[in-house]
Structures are given as C-alpha cells and as structure tokens.
Amino acid sequence: MNLAEIQKATKAEVRPGVEDRVINELLIDSRKIINPSRAMFIAIKGSHRDGHEFIADAYKKGVRTFLVSSDTQDMYPDAIFLQVQDTLTALHQLAAAHRNQFHFPVIGITGSNGKTIVKEWLFQLLSDNYKIIRSPKSYNSQIGVPLSVWRMQEHHTLGIFEAGISQPGEMSHSEKILHPEIGIFTNIGEAHSEGFLNLRQKINEKLVLFRHSKDLIYCKDHHELNECIVQYCHQVRNAPDNPLQLFTWSQKSEATLRITQVEKGSGATQIGGVYREQEMSIRIPFTDNASIENAIHCWCLMLLLHIDAETIAERMEKLHPVAMRLELLHGMDNCTIINDTYNSDLTSLNIALDFLEQQKQHPRRTVILSDMLQIGKPDGDLYTEVAELISQKSISRIICIGPALTKHKAVFRQHKKLRSIFFKSTEDLLKKLHMITFENEAILLKGARAFRFEKIEKLLEQKIHKTVLEINLSAIQHNLSVYRSLLPPKVKTMAMVKAYSYGSGSYEIANLLQFAGVDYLTVAYVDEGVALRKAGITAPIMVMSPESGAFDRMISWKLEPEIFSIESLRKFTEIAHTLNARNYPVHIKLDTGMHRLGFMPQELDGLIEELKENDAAKVVSIFSHLAGSDAADFDGFTKEQAAAFTQMSNRLIAALPNKPLLHLCNSTGITRHPELYFDMVRLGVGMYGYDASGKIQAQLRHIGTLKTTIAQIKDLPAGETVGYSRKGKLKKNSRIATVSIGYADGYFRDFGNGQAYMLLHGKQAPVLGSVCMDMCMLDITGIEQAKVGDEVTVFGDELPISLLASWAKTIPYEIMTSISQRVNRIYVNE
C-alpha cells in the first residue's frame, strides 16, 4: 500500500506529510528488518514493552516510516510518522483494508487444538488446485493474524488462516480482518481458558469468526461444541438471506460425513465414511487420534470444494508430518546445526534466518537450501527475492540444491560477499560433501521434503551419546512471558543461567534470553560468564560466587561481581586499580536471614566507609535472598527478611552517590510476594517450568524431554535375575530391554529395582534391577511392538520431572542439574 492508502485505512495524522511512498513490509520488531526503505515500523505498546522505545533502533537501521501512538521528538529528520490513537487497532484496520482488495475464498480455522496441523495439511492437499496464502507457523494471535493477511497478493487464489483468542472480545477483530467464507472449528478443550467464565463462553467467542461465513465444518461428537453451534445458527445466524451451512462429521450419529470405520494398522489408519449416500474411504500414514481427527476435518473441506474421492484418497495417503519447530543440534568440528527441513517457503525461511542470526557463538553462517516447491510465484522472481533476503542476513555461504536454484545461480552471484555453491540434487551434494569444509560455523538446513535433507543432517551432526535431552526454547520463552505478565512495567528481570542454565544449556539459553530482552543474566562462577562472552553474549552478566583470584578475568570480560564481604571488596578494589578500572559495576549482597553469603547488619558501617573513597567500584544493585518464599509457613520470616532488606538498603543508598537497583524476589517470590518486587526480580527455576509455590504451575510449560533408546531386547524365563547383585529377580517369564542411560548420565541409582519407570510407546516400563553406570534395564513385558532402536522417554510432558524428584526424595533442581554433559542437548524452537 502507499502512504495515502494507509492513512485512509487507519485515519492517521501524518507528519510531516504524505509523499509517494509504497510500503511492502510491516515491522513490529526492530531486530528483524530486511528491506528498511519499503518497511513501516509499528510501535505497539505491550504489557511489558513499548515499541516506541525501539524507534531509534529501527531508524538507525534505515526505516523511515513509522506508525505511532505517542508524540515523537524531532530527532528523525527523514522520517514520516503516522500517528493514531492505538497502533494495534490501526494494524487491524490496515490488514482489513488490505484483505478487502482480494476476492478469492478464505478459510478460517479456530479451535483449541489442531489449527496449525489442519492448515498445513490443507496446504499439502490443495496446492495442486490453488495458489495458497496461509498463516506462517502458528501466527494466530491479535498480531499474528493481521501480519499473516498482509502477505496476501494478486497471484494467490486461496487463503487459509488460523485464529486464536486469549480473552473475550478478541475474535471480532480477527473476523473483520479475515472475513472467511469457509470455517473449520477443530475441537474444544480447556487450553487457554484462563480468561473465560466457562467452556461455552469460549466456544461462543470463537464462533464470532464465522459471523459472515457461508459454510462451517466441525465434528458433532464434541457435545458442547455441537450444542453451541446449533444454538448459534438459530439465534445469531437465523437470517434467510445469510444462512450458515453446517458440514458436520460424526462417528456416533448421522452427519454430512458419517464415519463408519477407523481401523488402525502398522503406521497407518484406514478411515471409511458415507457422504451423500456414497461409501468412500481414505488411508492416512498416522495412527494417533489427533491426526485422525485433523485428517477428517481436511477430508470434509475437500469434499466441500468438490474434489473427487479418488483424488482425495490419493493425496491423503501421501500426507507427511508437519514441521512445527526448528531444531538446534551440535555438529561436527564445533558447528551448530539448525534443522528446519520439510517446511520450505519464504516466510518460514525468514523465520529460520532470524533464528540463525541469533546464534552469535560462531563467526560464520552457512545456509543449505533446496528448491522451494508449491510457492505459486515465478521462479525468477522467487529466487531473486531469496537471494536478496539471504544477502541481507550476514550469511557467509549458501549451498543451493535443486534444478531451479541451479538455473538461477546468477541472481545469487550478483551478491559478491555471498559465496554460493550449487548442486542439482541432494545425492550430488552427498557425493562431494567431503570436499566442503564445515568448521566453527552455524549451518541452517532448509529443504523441501522431497530433497531428503535428513541425509545431510546425519553426516553433519556430532555423533555422540544416543541419550538426548531435548530443550524446548519456545517453552522457556513462554514461561518468561508468564512471569513478566505478573510484573509492573518498570520492574526489570534478571534471568538465572548458572549451573549450565539448570542443566539445560549455556549460550543456547543465554542467546534466547538476550534476544527476549532480559535486563541481566546471572551465573555462579567466572568461567560460566567467560564462556558466554566468548559465545557472543553482550547482555550484562552478574557473577554470584566470584573467586577473589578471578576479579582480573571478570573485569577483562566485562562481568559484574557480587560483593558479599569487606575482604572481597578490598580485593576487587586492589585488582581494579591495577587494571585502571574506575566506577566498575558491582552488586552488593546483604544477608537478611539466608546466612549463606552477604553483609550482616553490623557490617554495614564498615562497608559504607570502604565505599566512601572507593573510585573503583560503582554499586549498581543491592540484593538479598529469600529463604522460604515458597511456603506460607515462612511468610512471617519472609516479612522479617523484607523489613531487614529495606532498612539495610536504605542505609546504603543514603551513603551512595547513585540510586542502585534493589532486588529480593526469586521465582516463588514473584508468584507469592508481589509487594516485594522492588526494582528487579530474579527468575530462576520458574523459567525452566517449575513453580515451587504451585500457584501458576498450570500456566507453565515443561521445557525438557530426556530420551534414550533400546540397545537390546531379551526374553528371559521366571527365576532369572537382572543386573548387579542379582537384585532384579523375575517372578514370571519376562521381556527385558536394555536402554542407553545410567547413573553417569544423571539417572539416579535410586531409580532402580522398580522404584521408577520410563515410557515406551506410551506405556510404563518399570526399571528392573540396579541402575548401571551407562545402562539400565526395563521390564517391557506386554509392550509387543517394542524393538531395538525404539525411543524411550525418561522424563517429559507425560512423565514430569517432578515425579522423578518425588521418587528420589529430592527437588526438580537436583534432577535437572544432574544430567551429565555427555548427554547430547537438542534445542527446539516452535
């Protein structure tokens, strides 16, 4: 749109005036700028961040058009500002105006689960019939929906968008933007119900999306959903000139598509049904109930679009899993691999490149890219855009695979700083892979499914222990957001990444937190901080347990020490003077009752005297540690600690030339003691998914899944024993699996002899006999489908780490931090 059209859509006041400028890109994040000259930065005010704070950053990167709701100073001479009352509302208006330019059909998808899978499967199933525009990933929020719709272009012939809500009133905004002709309501559940009175209110709110739709697809077997939709049709859409046609499916009663057969086999499901008195069937390569439900929704949509039964059956059998996440893996020769295969389009490429750009631990970045299939755009235009995008992202090298990319190699070689290599097929690359050097770099694998990039990944991935700890970076981001939502806007966040981020990782977690804008990172020891600095982390880092002999390294690496005694302050001052450091940031620890480290009240006079003439240290924060913030029994003691902290910090502040930050709350302090937030809070184990207070545990997501594999299976008769000291005695004929995890990996010996179990094919497999150093044995009697190489879950969503902690009579912290460094970490980003 040009600025005149944008002004008309948003009713903005334009300063200094409208000029002939066309906007292609809408930005809400100043870190993700591709084409600044044709971009407009939208300064959205969130609960914890105000986009207006990042105008200067966007301007510095070349953006010259801004949509704002606050007055801006005349610091940006070349910029045009469109000022509105509310920028989020203006974004919705802008997207709705853009949507109204196009008249091809749009499918709107809502529900509690399955929205993204249904959308992606419809893309797979319908790409031969339509040129499809769809939501990237799961962009279904009040910001995601308008940004998705903004991508609609003239060459598209079908839109597929998903829409979610978190509170009443939101869906009306999405409906005005999407205006879908066809609706799909996948299902209804308790997910994201915090803002609603009951399930029916949530259903009715979601139904607002279909206010002007012609057809609605849903399953009648969801009782409350069916009742609400029938009532909606009678009371809300009971208009002869605008009826809502219901396309229903059911396994229990008469429906538009009556499901008569669901037969699960080995890795596939046969589904039979009757539609318009005609029997038909499909076969899908999945057996889980969620995939069956999602596939039937897609089946209904294809029938509604009059696609013949034979074509539907042929395409359904070729459905493939949807890549819902990026994987971050350790590669050979100090490389990091970002695996984002099977999801190949411009938007997902952009998302993957943003993630690649966050990996600061390597000096070089390589992209391995396949031809992009089913895009619906002329190849020349497509790969010119891809080359331009890659060149703007600080990529050192691109390896292109496929005939289309090879044909358009010239558009990549126009970018002189980008080294480009071309292969006609994956097999061609594999034959010559030994001739290409991969060392100390981040490598993005981005390929369409047909190119089988898993073959490349297997060769590049570091071959280490089969046991894997999978860390969900999106879950950490989610948990951080949950805690931030509890804080007033001005309260800062200090994130704990000590002890290898509670066993989760080092720079991978720190990278995420730095990108998320936390104010401080905290480590326990100097070496941890130095490792983060070497990996490119630039955020402020506090060291909680600094050895006095390492103050010189701290100053060299710009790490900020905790000062907890007169001796440590004097030693720091001595080394700082030797290195000519002045006003170096330090953090004063007060002991208010934890009695671990820190200044006692009677030591404050001596501390104040030491600080009076001290030009080496600048106190940037004063803090203490709560000893019992998680338990109501200790609330009285917590109040005593808070009073002592206030009294002691006030004495210190009165003697200082500056006002330092005050912080007292840990994770459970945040949830239970909002009156003690002060200037900053320290977020630790809560960010990793565990709320010891229990108040917000339901809102948090588990971040880790520990998996291992079966190394061998044996059938043993009753009376045999298994493991050391013959403790695992068999009472009946049994099937035993040896799995590749032991106490050297952090799986406690206490878990042996039937104290614990693992999950295999969703079933409990008790630990049999004593846990060995590198292996342990499971009783898998009755799990007939088990075979060597199968994946076994040690802990995860279905087997929470808190349960393992209860078996070992300890706390989740100990389980998390005990996972050995020889266990491979894989990081996923949804």
Backbone hydrogen bonds, N-H to C=O, Kabsch-Sander energy under -0.5 kcal/mol:
donor,donor_aa,acceptor,acceptor_aa,energy
3,L,21,R,-1.6
6,I,2,N,-2.1
7,Q,3,L,-2.8
8,K,4,A,-2.0
9,A,5,E,-2.3
10,T,6,I,-2.2
11,K,7,Q,-1.8
12,A,7,Q,-1.0
13,E,83,Q,-2.6
14,V,12,A,-0.6
15,R,81,F,-2.7
21,R,19,E,-1.9
23,I,1,M,-3.5
24,N,22,V,-0.5
24,N,38,R,-2.8
25,E,38,R,-2.0
27,L,40,M,-2.9
32,K,29,D,-1.8
34,I,32,K,-0.5
38,R,35,N,-1.5
39,A,36,P,-1.4
40,M,25,E,-2.4
41,F,65,T,-2.5
42,I,27,L,-3.5
42,I,40,M,-0.5
43,A,41,F,-0.6
43,A,67,L,-2.5
44,I,42,I,-1.3
46,G,44,I,-0.7
46,G,49,R,-3.5
51,G,44,I,-2.2
51,G,49,R,-0.6
53,E,50,D,-2.3
54,F,51,G,-1.8
55,I,52,H,-1.1
58,A,54,F,-2.2
59,Y,55,I,-2.7
60,K,56,A,-2.4
61,K,57,D,-1.2
62,G,59,Y,-1.7
63,V,58,A,-2.3
64,R,36,P,-0.7
66,F,80,I,-2.4
67,L,41,F,-2.8
68,V,66,F,-0.6
68,V,82,L,-2.5
75,M,73,Q,-2.5
79,A,76,Y,-1.4
80,I,64,R,-2.7
81,F,15,R,-3.6
82,L,66,F,-3.3
83,Q,13,E,-3.2
83,Q,81,F,-0.7
84,V,68,V,-2.9
90,A,86,D,-1.9
91,L,87,T,-2.2
92,H,88,L,-2.0
93,Q,89,T,-2.3
94,L,90,A,-2.5
95,A,91,L,-2.4
96,A,92,H,-2.4
97,A,93,Q,-2.2
98,H,94,L,-2.0
99,R,95,A,-2.7
100,N,96,A,-1.9
101,Q,98,H,-1.4
102,F,99,R,-1.9
107,I,159,G,-3.3
108,G,106,V,-0.5
108,G,182,I,-2.8
109,I,161,F,-2.4
110,T,184,I,-2.5
112,S,187,N,-1.6
118,V,114,G,-2.7
119,K,115,K,-2.3
120,E,116,T,-2.7
121,W,117,I,-2.9
122,L,118,V,-2.4
123,F,119,K,-1.7
124,Q,120,E,-2.0
125,L,121,W,-2.7
126,L,122,L,-2.3
127,S,123,F,-1.1
129,N,126,L,-1.6
130,Y,126,L,-2.0
132,I,130,Y,-0.8
133,I,158,L,-2.5
135,S,160,I,-1.5
139,Y,136,P,-1.8
140,N,138,S,-1.9
145,V,141,S,-2.6
147,L,143,I,-1.8
148,S,144,G,-2.0
149,V,145,V,-2.4
150,W,146,P,-1.9
151,R,148,S,-1.4
152,M,149,V,-2.2
156,H,153,Q,-1.5
157,T,131,K,-3.4
158,L,131,K,-1.5
159,G,105,P,-2.2
160,I,133,I,-2.5
161,F,107,I,-2.8
163,A,109,I,-2.7
164,G,140,N,-3.1
170,E,167,Q,-1.4
173,H,170,E,-1.1
174,S,170,E,-1.3
175,E,171,M,-2.6
176,K,172,S,-1.8
177,I,173,H,-1.4
178,L,174,S,-3.2
179,H,175,E,-2.3
181,E,106,V,-1.9
182,I,106,V,-1.7
183,G,215,D,-2.7
184,I,108,G,-2.3
185,F,217,I,-2.8
186,T,110,T,-2.6
186,T,184,I,-0.7
193,S,190,E,-1.1
196,F,193,S,-1.9
202,K,198,N,-1.5
203,I,199,L,-2.4
204,N,200,R,-2.7
205,E,201,Q,-1.9
206,K,202,K,-2.2
207,L,203,I,-2.1
208,V,204,N,-0.6
208,V,205,E,-1.0
209,L,206,K,-1.7
210,F,207,L,-1.9
211,R,208,V,-1.6
213,S,210,F,-0.9
214,K,181,E,-3.0
215,D,181,E,-1.7
216,L,245,Q,-2.4
217,I,183,G,-2.9
218,Y,247,F,-1.6
220,K,218,Y,-0.5
220,K,249,W,-2.1
221,D,249,W,-0.6
222,H,219,C,-1.2
223,H,221,D,-1.2
226,N,222,H,-2.7
227,E,223,H,-2.4
228,C,224,E,-2.3
229,I,225,L,-2.2
230,V,226,N,-2.5
231,Q,227,E,-2.4
232,Y,228,C,-2.5
233,C,229,I,-2.5
234,H,230,V,-1.8
235,Q,231,Q,-2.7
236,V,232,Y,-2.4
237,R,232,Y,-2.1
239,A,237,R,-2.3
242,N,239,A,-1.8
245,Q,214,K,-2.9
245,Q,243,P,-0.7
247,F,216,L,-3.3
247,F,245,Q,-0.5
248,T,246,L,-0.7
249,W,218,Y,-1.3
250,S,257,L,-1.6
257,L,248,T,-2.2
258,R,256,T,-0.5
258,R,274,V,-2.3
259,I,250,S,-2.9
259,I,257,L,-0.7
260,T,258,R,-0.6
260,T,272,G,-1.8
261,Q,272,G,-1.5
263,E,270,Q,-2.9
264,K,262,V,-0.6
265,G,268,A,-3.5
267,G,265,G,-1.2
269,T,284,I,-2.6
270,Q,263,E,-2.7
271,I,269,T,-0.5
271,I,282,I,-3.0
272,G,261,Q,-2.2
273,G,280,M,-2.7
274,V,258,R,-2.1
275,Y,278,Q,-2.6
276,R,256,T,-0.6
278,Q,275,Y,-1.5
280,M,273,G,-2.6
282,I,271,I,-2.6
284,I,269,T,-2.4
286,F,284,I,-1.0
292,I,288,D,-1.8
293,E,289,N,-2.4
294,N,290,A,-2.5
295,A,291,S,-2.5
296,I,292,I,-2.0
297,H,293,E,-1.9
298,C,294,N,-1.8
299,W,295,A,-2.4
300,C,296,I,-2.5
301,L,297,H,-2.0
302,M,298,C,-2.2
303,L,299,W,-2.2
304,L,300,C,-2.5
305,L,301,L,-1.7
306,H,303,L,-1.7
307,I,302,M,-2.4
312,I,308,D,-2.2
313,A,309,A,-2.6
314,E,310,E,-2.1
315,R,311,T,-2.3
316,M,312,I,-2.7
317,E,313,A,-1.5
318,K,315,R,-1.1
319,L,316,M,-1.4
323,A,321,P,-0.5
324,M,322,V,-1.1
326,L,829,N,-2.8
327,E,339,N,-1.7
328,L,827,Y,-4.5
329,L,327,E,-0.6
329,L,337,I,-3.3
331,G,335,C,-3.3
332,M,460,L,-2.7
334,N,331,G,-0.5
335,C,332,M,-0.6
336,T,441,E,-2.1
337,I,329,L,-2.8
338,I,443,I,-3.4
339,N,327,E,-3.0
339,N,337,I,-0.7
340,D,338,I,-0.8
340,D,445,L,-2.3
342,Y,447,G,-2.9
343,N,340,D,-0.6
343,N,447,G,-0.6
345,D,343,N,-0.7
349,L,345,D,-2.2
350,N,346,L,-2.3
351,I,347,T,-2.2
352,A,348,S,-2.4
353,L,349,L,-2.6
354,D,350,N,-2.1
355,F,351,I,-1.9
356,L,352,A,-2.5
357,E,353,L,-2.4
358,Q,354,D,-1.0
358,Q,355,F,-0.5
359,Q,355,F,-0.5
359,Q,356,L,-1.4
360,K,358,Q,-1.5
362,H,359,Q,-0.6
364,R,440,N,-0.7
366,T,442,A,-2.9
367,V,397,R,-2.4
368,I,444,L,-3.3
369,L,367,V,-0.6
369,L,399,I,-2.5
370,S,446,K,-1.8
371,D,401,I,-1.3
373,L,371,D,-0.6
382,L,378,P,-2.8
383,Y,379,D,-2.8
384,T,380,G,-1.5
385,E,381,D,-2.0
386,V,382,L,-2.2
387,A,383,Y,-2.4
388,E,384,T,-2.1
389,L,385,E,-2.4
390,I,386,V,-2.8
391,S,387,A,-2.3
392,Q,388,E,-1.1
392,Q,389,L,-0.5
393,K,390,I,-1.6
394,S,391,S,-0.5
395,I,390,I,-0.8
396,S,365,R,-2.0
397,R,365,R,-1.6
398,I,419,R,-2.7
399,I,367,V,-3.2
400,C,398,I,-0.6
400,C,421,I,-3.3
401,I,369,L,-2.8
402,G,423,F,-2.7
406,T,402,G,-2.1
407,K,403,P,-2.1
408,H,404,A,-1.3
409,K,406,T,-1.3
411,V,408,H,-1.2
412,F,408,H,-0.6
412,F,409,K,-0.8
413,R,409,K,-1.9
414,Q,410,A,-0.7
415,H,412,F,-1.5
416,K,414,Q,-1.1
418,L,415,H,-1.7
419,R,396,S,-1.9
419,R,417,K,-0.7
421,I,398,I,-2.4
423,F,400,C,-2.6
429,L,425,S,-1.6
430,L,426,T,-2.6
431,K,427,E,-2.0
432,K,428,D,-1.0
432,K,429,L,-0.8
433,L,429,L,-0.7
433,L,430,L,-0.6
435,M,432,K,-1.8
436,I,433,L,-1.6
440,N,333,D,-2.5
442,A,364,R,-2.2
443,I,336,T,-3.2
444,L,366,T,-2.8
445,L,338,I,-3.0
445,L,443,I,-0.6
446,K,368,I,-2.9
446,K,444,L,-0.6
448,A,371,D,-0.5
451,F,448,A,-2.0
452,R,449,R,-2.0
455,K,452,R,-1.7
456,I,453,F,-0.5
457,E,453,F,-2.3
458,K,454,E,-2.0
459,L,455,K,-1.1
460,L,456,I,-1.8
461,E,457,E,-2.5
462,Q,330,H,-2.5
464,I,462,Q,-1.3
468,V,707,K,-2.7
469,L,824,N,-3.0
470,E,468,V,-0.7
470,E,705,T,-3.3
471,I,469,L,-0.6
471,I,826,I,-3.2
472,N,470,E,-0.5
472,N,703,I,-3.2
473,L,471,I,-1.0
473,L,828,V,-2.7
474,S,828,V,-0.8
476,I,472,N,-1.5
477,Q,473,L,-2.4
478,H,474,S,-2.5
479,N,475,A,-2.7
480,L,476,I,-2.5
481,S,477,Q,-2.1
482,V,478,H,-2.2
483,Y,479,N,-2.1
484,R,480,L,-2.5
485,S,481,S,-2.1
486,L,482,V,-0.5
486,L,483,Y,-1.2
487,L,483,Y,-0.5
487,L,484,R,-1.3
491,V,488,P,-1.6
492,K,679,D,-2.8
494,M,681,V,-2.9
495,A,493,T,-0.5
495,A,520,Y,-2.8
496,M,683,L,-2.7
497,V,495,A,-0.6
497,V,522,T,-2.9
501,S,497,V,-1.3
502,Y,498,K,-2.2
503,G,499,A,-2.0
504,S,501,S,-1.9
505,G,500,Y,-2.6
510,A,506,S,-2.2
511,N,507,Y,-3.2
512,L,508,E,-1.4
513,L,509,I,-2.5
514,Q,510,A,-2.9
515,F,511,N,-2.4
516,A,512,L,-1.9
517,G,513,L,-0.5
517,G,514,Q,-1.1
518,V,513,L,-2.0
519,D,493,T,-1.5
520,Y,493,T,-1.6
521,L,540,P,-2.5
522,T,495,A,-2.0
523,V,542,M,-2.5
528,E,525,Y,-0.5
529,G,525,Y,-1.4
530,V,526,V,-2.6
531,A,527,D,-2.2
532,L,528,E,-1.6
533,R,529,G,-2.2
534,K,530,V,-2.6
535,A,531,A,-1.2
536,G,533,R,-1.8
537,I,532,L,-2.4
542,M,521,L,-2.9
543,V,560,E,-2.8
544,M,523,V,-2.8
544,M,542,M,-0.6
545,S,524,A,-2.1
550,A,547,E,-2.2
551,F,548,S,-1.0
554,M,550,A,-2.1
555,I,551,F,-2.3
556,S,552,D,-2.2
557,W,553,R,-2.1
558,K,555,I,-1.0
559,L,554,M,-3.0
560,E,541,I,-3.0
562,E,543,V,-1.9
563,I,561,P,-0.5
563,I,587,H,-3.7
564,F,562,E,-0.6
569,L,565,S,-1.9
570,R,566,I,-2.6
571,K,567,E,-2.4
572,F,568,S,-2.2
573,T,569,L,-2.6
574,E,570,R,-2.3
575,I,571,K,-2.1
576,A,572,F,-2.9
577,H,573,T,-2.3
578,T,574,E,-1.8
579,L,575,I,-1.8
580,N,577,H,-1.2
581,A,576,A,-3.1
583,N,615,D,-2.5
584,Y,616,A,-3.4
586,V,618,K,-2.4
587,H,561,P,-2.4
588,I,621,S,-2.5
589,K,563,I,-2.5
589,K,587,H,-0.5
590,L,588,I,-0.5
590,L,623,F,-3.0
591,D,599,F,-2.7
592,T,590,L,-0.8
596,R,597,L,-0.5
599,F,589,K,-2.5
603,E,600,M,-2.0
604,L,601,P,-1.5
607,L,603,E,-2.0
608,I,604,L,-3.0
609,E,605,D,-2.1
610,E,606,G,-2.1
611,L,607,L,-2.0
612,K,608,I,-1.5
613,E,609,E,-0.7
614,N,611,L,-1.1
615,D,613,E,-0.8
618,K,584,Y,-3.0
620,V,586,V,-2.6
620,V,618,K,-0.8
621,S,586,V,-1.0
622,I,661,L,-2.8
623,F,588,I,-2.6
624,S,663,H,-1.3
626,L,664,L,-0.7
631,A,628,G,-1.2
634,F,631,A,-1.3
635,D,632,A,-1.7
638,T,634,F,-2.6
639,K,635,D,-2.1
640,E,636,G,-1.7
641,Q,637,F,-2.6
642,A,638,T,-2.7
643,A,639,K,-2.4
644,A,640,E,-2.4
645,F,641,Q,-2.7
646,T,642,A,-2.5
647,Q,643,A,-2.4
648,M,644,A,-2.8
649,S,645,F,-2.8
650,N,646,T,-2.1
651,R,647,Q,-1.6
652,L,648,M,-1.9
653,I,649,S,-3.1
654,A,650,N,-2.0
655,A,651,R,-0.7
655,A,652,L,-1.3
656,L,652,L,-0.6
656,L,653,I,-1.3
661,L,620,V,-2.6
663,H,622,I,-1.8
664,L,680,M,-0.6
665,C,676,L,-0.5
670,I,666,N,-2.0
671,T,667,S,-1.3
672,R,668,T,-2.2
673,H,669,G,-2.4
676,L,673,H,-2.3
677,Y,674,P,-1.1
679,D,662,L,-1.8
680,M,662,L,-1.4
680,M,677,Y,-0.7
681,V,492,K,-1.9
682,R,665,C,-2.8
683,L,494,M,-3.2
683,L,681,V,-0.6
684,G,682,R,-0.6
687,M,684,G,-1.5
688,Y,684,G,-0.7
688,Y,685,V,-0.7
689,G,686,G,-1.6
690,Y,685,V,-1.6
692,A,690,Y,-0.7
694,G,691,D,-1.3
699,Q,696,I,-1.4
700,L,696,I,-0.8
700,L,697,Q,-1.0
703,I,688,Y,-0.7
705,T,470,E,-2.1
706,L,795,F,-1.9
707,K,468,V,-3.2
707,K,705,T,-0.6
708,T,792,V,-2.6
710,I,790,D,-1.7
711,A,738,T,-3.3
712,Q,738,T,-1.3
714,K,736,I,-2.9
716,L,714,K,-0.6
716,L,734,S,-3.0
719,G,730,L,-2.7
720,E,717,P,-1.6
722,V,728,G,-1.6
726,R,723,G,-1.4
727,K,724,Y,-1.5
728,G,722,V,-1.4
729,K,727,K,-1.4
730,L,720,E,-3.0
734,S,716,L,-2.9
736,I,714,K,-3.5
736,I,734,S,-0.5
737,A,778,L,-2.5
738,T,712,Q,-2.8
739,V,737,A,-0.5
739,V,776,C,-2.9
740,S,709,T,-1.8
741,I,739,V,-1.7
743,Y,772,C,-2.3
744,A,773,M,-2.5
745,D,742,G,-1.6
746,G,743,Y,-0.7
747,Y,742,G,-1.8
748,F,746,G,-0.8
751,F,748,F,-1.4
752,G,749,R,-1.8
753,N,769,G,-2.8
754,G,767,V,-2.7
755,Q,752,G,-1.2
756,A,751,F,-1.1
758,M,765,A,-2.1
759,L,793,T,-2.3
760,L,763,K,-2.7
763,K,760,L,-1.9
765,A,758,M,-3.0
767,V,756,A,-2.7
768,L,777,M,-3.3
772,C,775,M,-1.8
776,C,739,V,-1.5
777,M,768,L,-0.6
778,L,737,A,-3.0
779,D,766,P,-2.6
780,I,735,R,-2.4
780,I,778,L,-0.9
783,I,780,I,-2.4
784,E,782,G,-1.2
786,A,783,I,-1.6
789,G,710,I,-2.2
790,D,787,K,-2.0
792,V,708,T,-3.0
793,T,759,L,-2.6
794,V,706,L,-3.3
794,V,792,V,-0.6
795,F,706,L,-1.3
796,G,799,L,-2.0
803,L,800,P,-1.3
804,L,800,P,-1.1
805,A,801,I,-2.3
806,S,802,S,-1.8
807,W,803,L,-2.0
808,A,804,L,-2.0
809,K,806,S,-0.7
810,T,805,A,-2.8
814,E,811,I,-0.9
815,I,811,I,-1.3
816,M,812,P,-2.8
817,T,813,Y,-2.7
818,S,814,E,-0.9
818,S,815,I,-0.6
819,I,815,I,-0.5
819,I,816,M,-1.0
820,S,745,D,-2.1
823,V,820,S,-1.3
824,N,467,T,-1.3
824,N,822,R,-0.6
826,I,469,L,-2.2
827,Y,328,L,-3.0
828,V,471,I,-2.9
829,N,326,L,-2.5
